[in-house]
Amino acid sequence: MAMYKVEICGVNTAKLPLLTDEEKKELFEKIQKGDKKAREDFIKGNLRLVLSIIQRFSSSGENIDDLFQIGCIGLMKAIDHFDVTLNVKFSTYAVPMIIGEIRRYLRDNNSIRVSRSIRDTAYKAIYTKELMMKKSDKEPTVEEIAKKLDVAPEDVVFALDAIQSPVSLYEPVYAESGDTLYIMDQISDKKNKEDNWIEEISLKAAIDRLSDREHRIIKMRYFEGKTQMEVAEEISISQAQVSRLEKKALRSMKHYLK
């Protein structure tokens, strides 16, 4: 399968660097001073994140090299707009930015074009629905939404159906007094799927930072369901050593995920 080839756009994915938190901090300080080499190193150090994200779009039928390049554009935009004072991990900020860039690319390359007016109606319907739910704690009917927007109910249904193809989370709904409202500000995900997916990427990154032995222990204990005694027998160390290494690994992961 193309997803697992070693080279994507000429990049050897098997040799991509993995930056520590301290290295990221140092590089970002240099980036803010205009250091182009630091920016390049920071981009290379986060290409694994792009690779993790484009796997989500493997069923889109798009060329993996193209998705990788688009994901890199999203990564660079995230670097240019990241605010270190937000006190959040760069990966947490960058993931929705990269996803948005890829979805915009998929939408724009869709053979079916949706007019701006139809998309505006759909986004206003989404926004209105959210407002009405906050006020009444119940989901409004299409007729109620249409009445608020002063449009025909069938126009609301048609508009919502028309934007079912992937769209960017950063697509603007409207702008007022210099403040732009984006789709991601208004769409709630009751199952929290996006947050869970971001957590999975962060967890994988935390595990990847462990030593080979710690990585193996965590994998056997929490992904394969083995007891500490079973792990000890398999890697030929004592159960006490397994317990100590497991605690050390969990502390390291917890520190990284803070």
Buried (B, 14 or more C-beta within 10 A) or exposed (E): EEEEEEEBEEBEBEEBEEBEEEBBEBBBEBBEEEBEEBBEBBBEBBBBBBBBBBEEBEEBEBEBBBBBBBBBBBBBBBBEEBEEEEEEBBBBBBBBBBBBBBBBBBBEEEEEEBEEEBBBBBBBBBBBBBBBEEEEEEEBEBEBBBBBBEBEBEBBBEBBEBBEEBBBBBBEBEEEEEEEBBBBEBBEEEEEEBEEBBEEBBEEBBBEBBEEBBBBBBBBBEEEEBEBEBBBEBBEBEBEBBBEBBEBBBEBBEEBEE
